[in-house]
Structures are given as C-alpha cells and as structure tokens.
Amino acid sequence: MRVAILLTGCINPDGMPFTWLTDTNERLKQYVDAIHYYLEATNCKIVFCENSNTDIFPLFENNNNNDRLEIHTFQGNKEKLKGKGYGEAEIIEYAFQHSSLLKENIIVIKITGRLIVNNICQIIKSLKYKNDFVTCIFHSDLSFADSRIFCATPAFYTELLRNKSNINDNEGRYFEHILSYTVIESSIQFIPFTEEPQITGISGSSGDCYQAKKPTKKQQLLFKRYSLEQLYKVNNKSRNKHQGLYKKLLLLIKIYGYQLLVKHLNV
C-alpha cells in the first residue's frame, strides 16, 4: 500500500481551553515549516487539514511539490467545551470526507501538524503491511495512546471516528483515551512501532519542548522490548483480537530475548 501523511492543524485556537501555544503567527510558522519538511524528506502525498478557516495555500503556490500537497481548511471548534481533542477528531473526519488522496487504498500516518518526526523515512519503510492495521504507542497501562503520531488504514480511522462523541477534555476523556479504547476494542490488527518516533517541536497543550536525540543501542533495544510487551498486553486485553498459544509463546520468547540483550549491554 502507498503511504500518505495527514498533518492536523489549528492555526488560530481562538480561546480553545487547554492550549498553551496561542500565538497565531508562531503556530503558522511551525505548520509551514513542518509541511516543507515532510515534502522534502519524503515522497509521500501530504494532506494538511486545519480547523480555524485560515487559508495557507498561497504560501505554497510556487512550491515544486504542489502535486503532492493537499490543503484543506474549515471553520471547526464550534464545540469548544469539548476541548481540542474533539477538534482533532473533527479535523481527521473532515480530511477523510474531503481529501481525494485519503480515499485510496493507502496507509495514513497522522501527525500533529507542527511536529517534526526526524526518523519519518525509517517509519515509512517499516509500513509494509497488506491488511488493515493500526500502529501507535501506548502508556504502560494501555489507558492512553500517544496521538502525536499513529499509523493506520482507513478502516481503523472509520472506527475511531465512530467514537468521536466520547471525547470531552473537560470531563477528562481525551482523544488519547478514545484512541487507546478504539485500538483495544477493534478487531483490526494492532502492530507496534518497530522503532521509537524521534519527535522535535513544542507541545501546544503544555509548552513542553520535544528534542529528538539519536537513541543509543540500549534505548533501541528497550523500545523494541516495550513495543512487544504492548502487543502482548493489547492482544490479551482485547475481546476481538485472537492470538493462538504458539504465537503468544513466540512473542514472550522475543520479549525475553530483548531483555537478555539489554542485560548483556549492562555487563
């Protein structure tokens, strides 16, 4: 399957709760920089969709990669009390409804639009699956999934958007909770990342700075072990993902193998 990148955005948050970065000019700069980065770093089709009705297409009219770029904007955030997580779901929904690029038989990498994933090319190369799947990173208790970047086929996005109405930041039900819930409840295969996304940028919610650093060999092994542990936990917790005893044992052996490798590095 071909791969497309969906960049979600909100250039003018206009008083959206739980938003730390509110400077419209700075947000615009970060979105534009990110779009240029993904156009130059990859050969993927890029879909940028934002919900403050701010048209940035004129900034890309003379770009040589225009044939790979789609820009959509609309007036969203009409239910601000539900928070920006609900707005994020609306952006994804709008993009799938209006983009010609996302109607194909493709894998869609959803990335928060201001962030740079430094190892995006390695992540793209790892996505060689033929059937429906979803890839994300869970917190250890599986209650929360990182929404800065996740990958899936359109079938999963359809299931995720069916749960959109459950997102309500003010009631403590964030986009990340609903993403986690949907992955676990879905019959669609969960496949963990084979390497940790290396993210650079600023959190729009907290103002935290993400500064990607090349992982050490030990950090790479720890992440691979953690990813396999997530796969084991998800398959055990889900009512709709079935895994035979042989595959479970094989997965546990792989987890133990990474544990031994990490211990060896500590010697």
C-alpha positions, 0 to 999 in steps of 0.5 A, a space after each residue: 500500500 502507498 503511504 500518505 501523511 495527514 498533518 492536523 492543524 489549528 492555526 488560530 485556537 481562538 480561546 480553545 481551553 487547554 492550549 498553551 501555544 496561542 500565538 497565531 503567527 508562531 503556530 503558522 510558522 511551525 505548520 509551514 515549516 513542518 509541511 516543507 519538511 515532510 515534502 522534502 524528506 519524503 515522497 509521500 502525498 501530504 494532506 494538511 487539514 486545519 480547523 480555524 478557516 485560515 487559508 495557507 495555500 498561497 504560501 505554497 503556490 510556487 512550491 515544486 511539490 504542489 502535486 503532492 500537497 493537499 490543503 484543506 481548511 474549515 471553520 471547526 471548534 464550534 464545540 469548544 467545551 469539548 476541548 481540542 481533542 474533539 477538534 482533532 477528531 473533527 479535523 481527521 473526519 473532515 480530511 477523510 470526507 474531503 481529501 481525494 488522496 485519503 480515499 485510496 487504498 493507502 496507509 495514513 500516518 497522522 501527525 500533529 501538524 507542527 511536529 517534526 518526526 526526524 526518523 519519518 523515512 525509517 517509519 515509512 519503510 517499516 509500513 509494509 503491511 497488506 491488511 488493515 492495521 493500526 500502529 501507535 504507542 501506548 502508556 504502560 497501562 494501555 489507558 492512553 495512546 500517544 496521538 502525536 503520531 499513529 499509523 493506520 488504514 482507513 478502516 481503523 480511522 472509520 472506527 475511531 471516528 465512530 467514537 468521536 462523541 466520547 471525547 470531552 477534555 473537560 470531563 477528562 476523556 481525551 482523544 488519547 483515551 478514545 484512541 487507546 479504547 478504539 485500538 483495544 476494542 477493534 478487531 483490526 490488527 494492532 502492530 507496534 512501532 518497530 522503532 521509537 518516533 524521534 519527535 522535535 517541536 513544542 507541545 501546544 497543550 503544555 509548552 513542553 519542548 520535544 528534542 529528538 536525540 539519536 537513541 543509543 543501542 540500549 534505548 533501541 533495544 528497550 523500545 523494541 522490548 516495550 513495543 512487544 510487551 504492548 502487543 502482548 498486553 493489547 492482544 490479551 486485553 482485547 475481546 476481538 483480537 485472537 492470538 493462538 498459544 504458539 504465537 503468544 509463546 513466540 512473542 514472550 520468547 522475543 520479549 525475553 530475548 530483548 531483555 537478555 540483550 539489554 542485560 548483556 549491554 549492562 555487563 
